[in-house]
Amino acid sequence: MRPETTENRYGDHTLKTVVQVTNWRRVPKDGKLVLAGLQTEYCIDATCKAAFEHGYEVIIPRGTVTTFDNDFCLGEDLTKYYEERIWNHRFVEVLPVVEVVAEFFEG
């Protein structure tokens, strides 16, 4: 998935992204935001929590965020932990990619 050329895109910096998301007047508060990218424990985590705090429904397609390995665990394991134990059913809905594609791009 990638944005169409007519869709708004947001930069890599979390603060800038959060400010732009909360100022994005074309997305109604009952709208849904689909979030993907990196880095799981920084940009993605902060952005999904800030969007949630501002009343947005956030969807993360499973497997579309990632991070780097660190001294404590593999990046893949850290991302899985965030998807399953921190975000899902709390701040966001983590859904299979096929469901997200069906809802937003085939509907």
N, C-alpha and C positions, 0 to 999 in steps of 0.2 A: 504494500500500500504506500502511496505517496500523495501529497496534496496535489490537486489540480492547479493549474497556473492561476486560476481566479480565486483560489482559497488563500486566506491569511496564513502565514507561516511565522513561527516565532524562533528567536535566536537561542543559542546554547546556554546563555547565562540565566540561571534560575531566577534571580531577582527581576531581571528584565522580562523574562517570560511570564512570571507571576503578575507583574504590573500590566503587561500587555493583555493577558487573559482577562484580568478583572476589568480592564477598560474596553474590552472588545464588545462594543454595543450591539453588534449584529447577532450575538449569541444570547438568546433569552435565558433567564435563570432556570427555566424548565428545559433548556436545551442540554444536549449531551456533548461532552468533550471526549475525544479519543486521544489517549496519550501513549506515545511510544518513543523510544530512543535510549540514550544513556546519559548519565551514569546512575544506576539504580539507587544507590544510597545517598546521592547528593541531589542532582537536578530533578530526577523523576520523583523521588520521595518528597522533596519540598514542594514541587509543583502540584502533585496530586493532593497533598494535604491543604495547600493554600486554596486550590480550586474548590475542594470540599468545604472548607471554611467559608468561602464566599457563596456557597449555595449551588454550585454546579454539580451535576451528575457526571462522574468521571468513569470512563471505561478504559481498561488496559487490556489489549489483546494479549493473551498468554504467549510468552516467548518473544515479545517485541521490545523488551527492555533488556539491557545487559550492563555488565560492569567488568572490572578487571579483577584478576586474582590478587589477593593480598597476603599478608603474613599469617592470617588466621584461617582463611578458607578460600576455596575456588570461587571465582566470580559467578559461575553457574549456580553454585549452592547458595550464595548470598541472594541472588536474584530470586531463586525459587523460594527462599525463606520470606523475602519481602512480599512476593506475590501471594503466597499461601497463608502466612502467619500475621503479617502486618497490614497489608492493604485490603485484601479481599473481604467483602461483606462488612467493611468498616469504613474506609475512606473511598474505596472504588469498588467496581465490579470487575474482576479479572475473568474474562470470557475467552473461549476458544476463538481463534482468528476467523474460522469459517462462519461463526455466528455474527461476528462484527461485520464482516464483509457482506453477509446476507442482509443484515439490518440497514447498513448505511449505503451500500453500493449496488445492491441488486433489487432493493425495495422500491 
